Amino acid sequence: MKDKKKVILTCSVCLSRNYSTETNRNSSKRIELKKYCPTCNKHTLHKETK
């Protein structure tokens, strides 16, 4: 695992932390993915948190 960092994805609607993933350390942009949120019971935008 070289140059990878673990990040947590948070739902933009209910702010629950549902997913974790790995990303490159070099990337300056934050990840935004559309994932299923079990709290909202629908697909919502999930953003990377610090």
C-alpha positions in Angstrom: 0.0 0.0 0.0 2.1 2.9 -1.1 0.7 6.4 -1.2 -2.9 5.4 -0.2 -4.9 7.0 2.6 -8.1 5.8 4.1 -11.1 8.2 3.9 -14.6 8.1 5.2 -17.6 8.9 3.0 -20.5 10.9 4.6 -24.0 11.2 3.3 -24.7 14.8 2.2 -28.4 14.5 3.3 -28.4 12.9 6.8 -24.7 13.3 7.5 -24.2 9.7 8.6 -20.9 8.1 8.0 -21.6 5.0 5.9 -18.6 4.0 3.9 -14.8 4.0 4.0 -12.4 3.7 1.0 -8.9 4.3 0.0 -7.6 7.1 -2.2 -4.3 8.4 -3.5 -2.5 10.8 -1.1 -1.6 13.0 -4.1 -5.1 13.9 -5.0 -6.2 17.4 -3.9 -9.9 17.0 -4.8 -12.3 15.4 -2.4 -14.2 12.3 -3.5 -17.9 12.6 -4.3 -19.8 9.4 -5.1 -23.4 8.5 -5.4 -24.0 5.6 -2.9 -26.8 3.9 -1.1 -27.5 5.4 2.3 -29.3 2.9 4.7 -30.5 5.7 6.9 -32.2 7.7 4.1 -33.2 4.5 2.2 -32.1 5.9 -1.1 -29.1 6.7 -3.3 -27.5 10.0 -2.2 -24.3 11.9 -2.8 -21.6 10.9 -0.4 -18.6 13.2 0.2 -15.1 12.5 1.6 -14.5 13.8 5.2 -11.3 14.6 6.9 
